[in-house]
Amino acid sequence: MSKSVILPFIFLVLITNCTYETAVPVFDCEDSDLTFQVLSLTEANCGQSDGKVVLEAMGGSPPFQYQILNESVQSDNSFFELSAGNYIFMVIDSKKCEQSISVDINNVDGVTITSIDQENTTCGESSGSVTVNADLGKQPYEYKLDDANFQSNNVFSNLSNGAYEVFVKDANDCE
């Protein structure tokens, strides 16, 4: 007769929680050749927010991101609707190296009256005239006397004796 013997087996299972970190090499940005420049600049006109700056990044590790200090980062290298003032522009490459540059957007004044030629009126008649000459700003110019509507002609005729306030407006609505 045979007997079966069941021998107890003890299994020892050791479960451990293993973690590891992969060392990422650190890039020293002092070794970066990242630079950038202002490719084009358009000044703001007559107090408006119509200035523009286009930047160009060179060297470094593309892709580049661009930013006005303390504003949102963007991938586009163009900045629009800028008013007059000083801006700190930054470029950041894929290795997080960055460079900055200070750029002034100037306010281009509007039109300026350069001279006013007048023909005096004859006593009691409306025969006087004023010719307004202007420069700067963006052409075409429009002209007006006192509270009248603007007109394209810079000559005002048939004026009676008196004082007139002269206004000139350019194509950007700068007076």
C-alpha positions in Angstrom: 0.0 0.0 0.0 1.2 3.3 -0.7 0.7 6.4 1.3 0.7 9.9 0.0 2.2 12.5 2.1 1.5 16.1 1.6 4.2 18.2 2.7 3.5 21.8 3.4 5.3 24.3 1.3 5.9 27.8 2.5 6.3 30.4 -0.1 7.9 33.6 0.8 7.0 36.5 -1.5 8.7 39.8 -1.0 7.1 42.8 -2.6 8.9 46.0 -2.6 8.0 49.4 -4.0 10.9 50.5 -6.2 11.2 53.9 -7.6 13.9 55.5 -9.6 14.6 58.8 -11.2 16.2 59.4 -14.5 18.8 62.1 -14.3 18.2 64.8 -16.9 21.3 66.5 -18.0 21.3 70.2 -17.0 22.1 72.6 -19.8 24.1 75.6 -18.7 22.5 78.6 -20.5 25.8 80.5 -20.1 27.0 78.2 -23.0 24.0 79.1 -25.2 24.5 81.2 -28.3 20.9 82.4 -28.2 20.5 86.0 -29.4 17.7 88.0 -30.9 17.1 91.3 -32.5 14.3 93.7 -33.6 13.6 92.8 -37.2 11.1 95.7 -37.7 9.5 98.4 -35.6 6.5 100.5 -36.3 6.0 103.5 -34.0 2.6 104.3 -32.4 0.7 107.1 -34.1 -0.8 110.1 -32.3 -1.5 108.3 -29.0 -3.0 105.2 -30.6 -2.2 101.6 -29.8 -1.0 100.8 -33.4 2.7 100.2 -32.8 4.3 96.9 -34.0 7.5 95.0 -33.2 8.8 91.9 -35.1 11.6 90.0 -33.4 14.1 87.5 -34.9 15.8 84.8 -32.7 19.1 83.3 -33.7 21.2 80.5 -32.3 19.9 78.7 -29.2 17.6 75.7 -29.5 14.4 76.1 -31.5 11.5 76.3 -31.2 11.4 79.8 -29.7 8.8 81.5 -27.6 8.4 85.2 -27.3 7.1 87.4 -24.5 6.7 91.0 -23.3 7.9 90.9 -19.7 5.0 89.9 -17.3 2.7 89.1 -20.2 1.7 85.8 -21.8 4.2 83.7 -23.7 3.5 83.3 -27.4 5.1 81.3 -30.3 4.6 84.2 -32.8 7.5 86.6 -33.1 5.2 89.6 -33.9 3.6 92.0 -31.4 0.8 94.3 -32.4 -1.4 97.0 -31.0 1.4 98.5 -28.9 1.1 102.0 -27.5 4.0 104.3 -27.0 6.3 103.3 -24.1 9.3 101.1 -23.1 8.9 97.3 -23.5 11.1 94.5 -22.3 10.9 91.7 -24.9 12.1 88.2 -24.1 12.9 85.1 -26.2 13.0 81.7 -24.7 14.4 78.6 -26.4 13.5 74.9 -25.9 16.2 74.5 -23.3 14.6 77.4 -21.3 17.5 79.7 -22.0 16.3 83.3 -22.4 17.5 86.7 -23.5 15.9 90.1 -23.1 16.0 93.4 -24.9 14.6 96.8 -24.1 12.6 98.5 -27.0 11.1 102.0 -27.1 8.0 102.5 -29.1 7.7 106.2 -29.7 4.6 108.3 -30.2 4.7 109.8 -33.6 3.0 113.1 -33.3 0.2 113.9 -35.8 0.0 116.7 -38.2 1.6 120.1 -37.5 0.5 123.4 -38.9 3.6 124.9 -40.5 2.1 128.3 -41.6 -1.1 130.2 -42.1 -1.3 132.7 -44.9 -4.1 135.3 -44.7 -5.6 137.8 -47.0 -7.3 140.5 -45.0 -10.9 141.5 -45.8 -11.9 144.9 -47.2 -13.9 146.9 -44.7 -17.4 145.6 -44.3 -17.0 142.9 -46.9 -16.5 139.1 -46.6 -13.5 138.9 -48.9 -10.8 137.6 -46.6 -9.1 134.2 -47.0 -6.9 131.9 -45.0 -4.6 129.2 -46.4 -3.4 126.6 -44.0 -0.2 124.7 -44.6 0.6 121.5 -42.7 3.3 118.8 -42.4 4.0 115.6 -40.6 1.3 113.1 -39.6 -0.3 110.9 -42.2 -1.8 112.4 -45.4 -4.3 113.3 -46.6 -5.1 116.2 -44.3 -8.4 117.8 -43.5 -8.9 121.4 -42.4 -11.6 123.3 -40.5 -12.2 126.7 -39.0 -13.9 127.0 -35.6 -16.8 124.5 -35.2 -17.4 123.9 -38.9 -17.0 120.5 -40.5 -13.6 119.3 -41.8 -12.9 119.7 -45.5 -10.2 118.5 -47.8 -9.4 122.0 -49.1 -6.8 124.0 -47.1 -8.1 127.4 -48.4 -11.0 129.2 -46.6 -12.5 132.0 -48.7 -15.2 134.7 -48.3 -14.3 135.3 -44.6 -15.5 138.3 -42.8 -13.4 140.4 -40.3 -12.7 138.4 -37.1 -10.6 135.8 -35.3 -10.8 132.1 -36.4 -9.5 129.0 -34.8 -7.8 126.7 -37.3 -7.7 122.9 -37.0 -5.9 120.3 -39.1 -6.6 116.6 -38.9 -4.5 113.8 -40.5 -5.5 110.4 -41.8 -5.0 108.9 -38.3 -7.5 111.4 -36.9 -4.7 113.3 -35.1 -5.5 117.0 -34.7 
